């Protein structure tokens, strides 16, 4: 009898201190995964795209099983600026990381002290904050951040080969080592009960077109061109390639989901799927502040009280909200310096406006700011005398060569000629519902004067309140590093480049 009583006593003691209740199991921290597609516009069935309906089944089901955001926007239409904002949760123009590929030198070299851009004191990146909260953190691909950091301090695993602290230039496109999405980097953690936060980068609009399922690939003439492009073979090919890239990304996402399921990680993982900015395949999208460059896919699925299958949100959303939402899911107390909100919080308040910014891209110096609201997009060009088709990294591509040839031959439409080769308007205003291609500039129409003033005031207040660093000239040392990186390349020599570089040519 005494033995039975002792056994019951021991069993009660074990359960008291060792058994997990349903409540304890329920509060286990979720794994959180970012699937980040490069350069991918939302040409998908779940977004109602007429070309790809039925041809992006995995992504469509992903959206149906979670929350789909129809108005999600990048902070910049180019990768390094957008990613610098995403990984800090702070607008790139606030941290001084707004110029594309700054705080860099040649890929594979350690960045000298004088070229390093440091984040403000007390600011930590999202992976660092998640690591502090007990998460195992990894990144299976591209960083591309315009500030100085030690990658091994950010990530426990992923792309460490040949890395040295301070080698920020190593993040550039040439040196990026895209791991196979089936490598399962989440499995690298020693403690399998430890929650993880990871970034899996997929090629998206850059190369995912090659993964299209058999019989699914679109021919060049299958997709009509927007009227701001000339209807020529090179433009049709580039435009169609992006539709194929969406279909190919569907295959890549499927691989990731299957690997998570195979590894037993899917059930407790909340997944974000989004892109860093819009289409790379065609001009006017990437690097520019129209919808094509700023609008991105965004969807979230997983076991969370605020994620209800089949939810569609038409609220204006910034990728900065992804940063804040991730931290909140991980139980991190949100830093006051964050610019975004927790999208799933009970007190979430949808904004009236979302701001976007474009600054120097590679060696091409420009400054564009944009404000998007429910019905309108406002764009401010600070260098209107510099044409849309000024020197850029795509100059050797057929889409640019053919465009310039048509210009020389006088074969462009009046709109195309003025838009691409003329002086840009200082201000642009578009009604997104009535003019989805954003070709009818309403900025000079009297009946829209109040709307124009509203958006202009919003931008001016934002510039002042955030101390937008784009209003100041780029640091001479950073500019000289950019010049040295590009000066010997033919496209830099042959192009009419920005006068800011003249100071270096004379030396």
DRENDRENKE-484454 format. One line per field, with one value per residue (C-alpha): residue in one letter; z, y, x. Coordinates in steps of 0.25 Angstrom, whole numbers, always signed. Each point is the difference from the previous one (the first is absolute). Example, Ala and Ser with C-alpha at 12.3 -4.5 7.8 and 13.67 -1.06 7.14 Angstrom:
BEGIN
code: A, S
z: +31, -2
y: -18, +14
x: +49, +6
***
This chain:
BEGIN
code: X, X, X, X, X, X, X, X, X, X, X, X, X, X, X, X, X, X, X, X, X, X, X, X, X, X, X, X, X, X, X, X, X, X, X, X, X, X, X, X, X, X, X, X, X, X, X, X, X, X, X, X, X, X, X, X, X, X, X, X, X, X, X, X, X, X, X, X, X, X, X, X, X, X, X, X, X, X, X, X, X, X, X, X, X, X, X, X, X, X, X, X, X, X, X, X, X, X, X, X, X, X, X, X, X, X, X, X, X, X, X, X, X, X, X, X, X, X, X, X, X, X, X, X, X, X, X, X, X, X, X, X, X, X, X, X, X, X, X, X, X, X, X, X, X, X, X, X, X, X, X, X, X, X, X, X, X, X, X, X, X, X, X, X, X, X, X, X, X, X, X, X, X, X, X, X, X, X, X, X, X, X, X, X, X, X, X, X, X, X, X, X, X, X, X, X, X, X, X, X, X, X, X, X, X, X, X, X, X, X, X, X, X, X, X, X, X, X, X, X, X, X, X, X, X, X, X, X, X, X, X, X, X, X, X, X, X, X, X, X, X, X, X, X, X, X, X, X, X, X, X, X, X, X, X, X, X, X, X, X, X, X, X, X, X, X, X, X, X, X, X, X, X, X, X, X, X, X, X, X, X, X, X, X, X, X, X, X, X, X, X, X, X, X, X, X, X, X, X, X, X, X, X, X, X, X, X, X, X, X, X, X, X, X, X, X, X, X, X, X, X, X, X, X, X, X, X, X, X, X, X, X, X, X, X, X, X, X, X, X, X, X, X, X, X, X, X, X, X, X, X, X, X, X, X, X, X, X, X, X, X, X, X, X, X, X, X, X, X, X, X, X, X, X, X, X, X, X, X, X, X, X, X, X, X, X, X, X, X, X, X, X, X, X, X, X, X, X, X, X, X, X, X, X, X, X, X, X, X, X, X, X, X, X, X, X, X, X, X, X, X, X, X, X, X, X, X, X, X, X, X, X, X, X, X, X, X, X, X, X, X, X, X, X, X, X, X, X, X, X, X, X, X, X, X, X, X, X, X, X, X, X, X, X, X, X, X, X, X, X, X, X, X, X, X, X, X, X, X, X, X, X, X, X, X, X, X, X, X, X, X, X, X, X, X, X, X, X, X, X, X, X, X, X, X, X, X
z: +0, +4, -14, -7, +7, -2, -15, -1, +7, -9, -12, +5, +2, -14, -6, +8, -5, -12, -8, -10, +1, -13, +4, +1, -14, -6, +3, -6, -9, -15, -10, -10, -15, -10, -14, -7, -15, -8, -10, +0, -4, +5, -14, +7, +0, +14, -4, -11, -11, -13, -6, +12, +6, +2, -3, +14, +8, +12, +3, -3, +11, +9, -1, +2, +13, +6, -2, -13, -1, -13, +2, +6, -4, +1, +5, -12, -14, +1, +8, +10, +4, +2, +7, +9, +5, +1, +9, +10, -1, -3, -12, -8, -1, +15, +2, -12, -7, -12, -11, -7, +3, +10, +11, -10, -8, -10, +3, +9, +6, +14, +0, +6, +12, -7, -9, +10, +3, +15, +5, +10, +14, +7, -12, -3, -12, +0, +1, +12, +7, -3, +5, +13, +1, +0, -15, -9, -12, -14, -14, -12, -10, -3, +10, -8, +12, -2, +14, +8, +7, +4, -7, +10, +11, -8, -5, +7, -14, -15, -10, +10, -11, -1, +8, +9, +9, -7, -14, -3, -15, +0, +1, -15, -11, -5, +13, +5, +3, -2, +8, -5, +6, +4, +8, +13, +7, +12, +2, +3, +15, +10, +9, -8, +10, -2, -8, -13, -9, -14, -13, -13, -12, -13, -14, -3, -12, -3, -3, +5, -15, -2, +10, -7, +0, -13, -10, +8, -6, -7, -14, -3, -7, +11, +9, -5, +3, +8, -9, +6, -7, -15, -6, -4, +2, +11, +8, -2, +4, +13, +4, -2, +7, +13, -1, -2, +12, +9, -5, +3, +14, +2, -2, +9, +11, -1, +3, +12, +6, -3, +7, +12, +0, -2, +12, +9, +1, -8, +11, +10, -11, -4, -14, -7, -15, -7, -9, +2, -11, -14, -13, -5, -14, -6, +1, +8, +11, +8, +4, -2, +9, -8, +5, -9, +9, +13, +1, +5, +4, +15, +7, +14, +4, +12, +14, +6, +7, -10, -12, -6, -13, -12, +6, -11, +5, -9, +10, -4, +5, +1, +0, +13, +6, -3, +9, +11, -1, +0, +13, +7, -4, +6, +13, -2, +7, -12, +0, -1, -12, -9, -12, -2, +8, +4, -11, +9, +13, +5, +0, -14, -7, -15, -6, -10, -7, -3, -4, -10, -4, -11, +1, -7, -7, -3, -6, -5, +9, +2, +11, -1, +11, -1, +9, -3, +6, -2, -14, -4, -2, +1, -5, +2, -10, +6, -13, -11, -10, +1, -9, +4, -9, +5, +2, +7, +3, -11, -11, -7, +0, -13, +7, +1, -13, -8, +8, -4, -14, -1, +6, -10, -12, +5, +2, +14, +3, +5, +15, -1, -6, +11, +12, -3, -7, +4, +12, +12, +7, +14, +5, -5, +5, -4, +3, +2, -2, -13, -6, +5, -10, +6, -13, +2, +9, +8, +7, -9, +0, +8, +5, +7, +6, +14, -1, -5, +11, +10, -5, -1, +14, +5, -7, +5, +14, -1, -5, +11, +11, -4, -4, -13, -3, -15, +1, +2, -10, +1, +8, -9, +4, -3, -13, -4, +4, -10, -10, +1, +0, -14, -7, -8, -5, -14, +3, +10, -10, -11, +7, +4, +14, +12, +2, +14, -5, -7, +12, +0, -15, +1, +10
y: +0, +9, -3, +4, +13, +3, -3, +9, +11, -1, +0, +13, +6, -3, +5, +13, +4, -8, -2, +10, +5, +3, +15, -2, -7, +10, +11, -6, +10, -2, -2, +12, -1, +11, -5, +12, +0, +10, +10, -7, +8, -7, -6, -12, -6, +4, +14, -1, +0, -5, -6, -8, -4, -15, +0, +4, -11, -1, +14, +2, -11, +7, +12, -7, -7, +14, +15, +6, +15, +7, +13, -3, +9, -1, +12, +1, -5, -6, -11, +5, +12, -8, -11, +10, +5, -14, -5, +12, +3, +14, +8, +0, +15, +2, -9, +5, -13, +5, +0, -13, -8, +10, -4, -9, -2, -11, -14, -8, +11, +5, +14, +11, +8, +13, -7, -7, +5, -3, -2, +11, -4, -9, -5, -15, -9, -9, -13, +6, +3, -14, -6, +8, -6, -14, -3, -8, +9, -3, +6, -9, +11, +14, +11, +13, +10, +14, +0, -6, -12, -14, -10, -11, +9, +0, -14, -13, -7, +3, +5, +0, -5, +9, +11, +10, +10, +13, -6, +7, +0, -15, +2, +5, -9, -6, -6, -5, -14, -4, -13, -11, +3, -15, +1, +2, +10, +0, -14, +5, +4, -9, +1, -4, +6, +14, +9, +5, +13, -2, +7, -9, +9, -5, +5, +5, +10, -2, -15, -7, +0, -12, -9, +1, -13, -8, +5, +12, +10, +12, +4, +14, +4, -6, +13, +13, +12, +12, +12, +8, -11, -1, -12, -7, -14, +3, +7, -11, -10, +8, +2, -14, -5, +6, -7, -13, +4, +0, -14, -4, +6, -9, -12, +5, +4, -15, -5, +8, -4, -15, +1, +6, -11, -11, +6, +1, +15, +4, -1, +10, +10, +13, +3, +14, +0, +13, +7, +11, +9, -2, -5, +0, -5, +13, +14, +10, -10, -3, +13, +8, +5, -5, -11, -10, +3, +2, -10, -14, -13, -2, -11, -7, -14, -8, -3, +13, +5, +12, -8, -4, -8, +7, +14, +11, +13, +12, +9, +8, -8, +3, -11, +7, -6, -14, +3, +5, -12, -10, +6, +0, -15, -3, +7, +11, +14, +9, +11, +14, +3, -10, +7, -12, -6, -14, -4, -10, +9, +3, +15, +0, +13, +0, +12, +10, +1, -9, +7, -5, +5, -2, +6, -4, -13, -6, +12, +7, +12, +3, +4, -4, +0, -6, +0, -10, +1, -7, +5, +8, -1, +13, +1, +11, +0, +8, -1, +2, +4, -14, -9, -13, -8, +6, -9, -13, -14, -5, +8, -12, -8, -1, +8, +12, -1, -2, +12, +9, -4, +3, +13, +3, -4, +8, -12, +1, +5, +15, -5, -10, +11, +10, -10, -7, +11, +13, +9, -6, +7, +5, -6, -12, -4, -12, -5, -15, -5, +8, -1, -13, +2, +14, +8, +11, +10, +8, +9, +12, -1, +10, -10, -8, +12, -4, -15, +5, +9, -11, -10, +11, +5, -15, -2, +14, -3, -14, +5, +10, -9, -12, +9, -7, -2, +1, +15, +1, -3, -14, -1, +3, -12, -9, +7, -2, -15, -1, +7, -9, -12, +4, +9, -11, -6, +3, +3, +11, +6, +0, +6, +14, -2, +9, +13, -3, -9, +11, +4, -14, +0, +13, -7
x: +0, +11, +7, -13, -2, +15, -1, -13, +8, +11, -9, -7, +14, +4, -12, +0, +14, +2, -14, -4, -14, -8, +1, +16, +0, -9, +10, +12, +7, -3, +11, -1, +5, +1, +0, +5, -1, +9, -6, -14, -13, -13, -4, -6, -14, -3, +2, -10, +10, -7, +12, +4, -13, +1, +15, +6, -8, +9, +1, -15, -2, +10, -8, -14, +6, +4, -1, +2, +4, -4, +7, +14, +11, +15, +8, +8, +0, +14, +5, +11, -8, -12, +7, +7, -13, -7, +12, -1, -14, +3, -1, +14, -1, +0, +13, +8, -1, -8, +11, +0, +12, +7, +9, +7, +12, +4, -7, +9, +7, +0, -7, +10, -4, -3, -10, -8, -14, -4, -14, -4, +4, -9, -7, +1, -4, -13, +9, +8, -13, -5, +13, -1, -14, +5, -1, +9, +2, +5, +0, +1, +4, +1, +2, +3, +0, +6, +6, +12, -3, +6, -8, +3, -6, -13, -1, +4, +1, -1, +11, +12, +10, +12, -7, +8, -6, -1, -1, -13, +3, -1, -15, -1, -6, +13, +3, -14, +0, -15, -1, -10, -13, +0, +12, -9, +9, -10, +5, +14, -4, +5, -12, -12, -9, +6, -9, +6, -1, +5, +1, -1, +4, -6, +4, -14, +0, +14, +1, -12, -6, +10, -8, -14, -7, +0, -10, -3, +10, -6, +5, +4, -13, -9, +1, -5, +10, -4, -1, +12, +9, +2, -6, +13, +6, +10, -11, -10, +11, +4, -15, -4, +12, -5, -13, +8, +8, -13, -3, +14, +0, -12, +8, +11, -10, -5, +13, +2, -13, +2, +14, -7, -10, +10, +9, -12, +1, -12, -11, +7, +5, -6, +4, +1, +1, +4, +9, +11, -6, -7, +4, +14, -3, -5, +3, -8, -3, +13, +7, -12, -11, -12, -9, +8, +13, -7, -12, +4, -7, -1, -7, +1, -5, +2, -6, -2, -13, -1, +2, -13, +0, -6, +3, +2, +5, -1, +7, +13, +12, +15, +10, +4, -12, +6, +11, -8, -10, +11, +6, -14, -2, +14, -4, +9, -4, +0, +11, -6, +9, -8, -8, -9, -12, -4, -10, -7, -1, -14, +4, +5, -3, +0, +8, -6, +14, +12, +13, +10, +14, +10, +14, +13, -1, +14, +7, -13, -3, -15, -9, -15, -10, -14, -13, -11, -14, -13, -2, +12, +15, +8, +14, +11, +12, +11, +9, -11, +11, +6, -9, -6, +9, +13, +12, -3, +5, -10, +7, +5, -13, -8, -12, +9, +7, -12, -7, +11, +0, -15, +3, +10, -9, -11, -9, -5, -14, -1, -2, +12, +9, -4, +0, +13, +8, -6, +1, -8, -11, +4, -13, -8, -14, -8, -13, +3, -14, -3, +14, +7, +12, +2, +1, -9, +7, -11, +10, -3, -15, -7, -11, +11, +7, -5, +4, +14, +2, -5, +11, +11, -3, +1, +14, +5, -4, +6, +13, +1, -4, +9, +12, +0, +15, -3, -1, +15, +11, +6, +13, +12, +7, -11, -2, +14, -1, -11, +7, +13, -9, -7, +10, +7, -12, -4, -15, +5, +10, -9, -12, -3, +1, -3, +8, +2, +12, +7, +8, +7, +2, +9, +9
***
